[in-house]
Structures are given as structure tokens and as C-alpha cells.
Amino acid sequence: MIGNLHVGLAVLGAALAVGLIGMKASEAVGRNPGAATPILVQSILSIAFAEAIVFYALFLVQ
């Protein structure tokens, strides 16, 4: 029961993180369109790390 709560909170945190990363990345590209490629690379890496939290929660709880 408590493991489900941990996984749910991890998923909620990852979803919020992905949303914030996307929002700030699009804002940064809007401010400096010439830096779109480095911003894209960093945002993809950040999203991957944020979603890895969910997998850690899944594997550590079970």
C-alpha cells in the first residue's frame, strides 16, 4: 500500500518536472532562437533524468 503512494508521488514529481522543463526550454528558445540546439539537448537530458526517478521508485519499492 505505501509503495503505491511512493510511486504515485514519484510520477507526480516527474510529470511536474517535465512540464517545467518544457516550459522553460520553450521560453529560452523564444528569447534566443540561435541557441535552440543546445537548449534542446539539455532539455532532453533533463527530461530523461526526471523520468528516471520514476523507474528508481518502481524498482526500489518492489
C-alpha positions as CSV (number, residue, x, y, z in Angstrom):
1,M,0.0,0.0,0.0
2,I,2.7,2.5,1.0
3,G,4.8,1.5,-2.1
4,N,1.9,2.6,-4.3
5,L,2.0,6.0,-2.7
6,H,5.7,6.4,-3.2
7,V,5.4,5.5,-6.9
8,G,2.5,7.9,-7.3
9,L,4.4,10.7,-5.8
10,A,7.4,10.0,-8.0
11,V,5.2,10.0,-11.1
12,L,3.6,13.3,-10.0
13,G,7.0,14.9,-9.4
14,A,8.3,13.6,-12.7
15,A,5.3,15.0,-14.6
16,L,5.7,18.4,-12.9
17,A,9.4,18.4,-13.7
18,V,8.8,17.5,-17.4
19,G,6.3,20.3,-17.7
20,L,8.5,22.9,-16.1
21,I,11.5,21.8,-18.2
22,G,9.4,22.1,-21.4
23,M,8.0,25.5,-20.4
24,K,11.5,26.9,-19.6
25,A,13.0,25.4,-22.7
26,S,10.4,27.0,-25.0
27,E,10.8,30.3,-23.1
28,A,14.6,30.1,-23.6
29,V,14.3,29.4,-27.3
30,G,11.9,32.3,-27.6
31,R,14.5,34.6,-26.1
32,N,17.4,33.2,-28.1
33,P,16.4,31.3,-31.2
34,G,20.1,30.8,-32.2
35,A,20.7,28.6,-29.1
36,A,17.8,26.2,-29.9
37,T,20.0,23.1,-30.5
38,P,21.9,23.3,-27.2
39,I,18.7,24.0,-25.3
40,L,17.0,21.1,-26.9
41,V,19.9,18.7,-26.0
42,Q,19.9,19.9,-22.4
43,S,16.2,19.7,-22.0
44,I,16.1,16.2,-23.4
45,L,18.7,15.1,-20.9
46,S,16.9,16.8,-18.1
47,I,13.6,15.2,-19.0
48,A,15.3,11.8,-19.1
49,F,16.8,12.3,-15.7
50,A,13.5,13.4,-14.3
51,E,11.7,10.4,-15.7
52,A,14.4,8.1,-14.3
53,I,13.2,9.0,-10.8
54,V,10.0,7.0,-11.6
55,F,12.0,3.9,-12.5
56,Y,14.1,4.2,-9.3
57,A,10.9,4.4,-7.3
58,L,9.4,1.4,-9.1
59,F,12.4,-0.8,-8.7
60,L,13.4,0.2,-5.1
61,V,9.9,-0.2,-3.7
62,Q,9.2,-3.6,-5.2
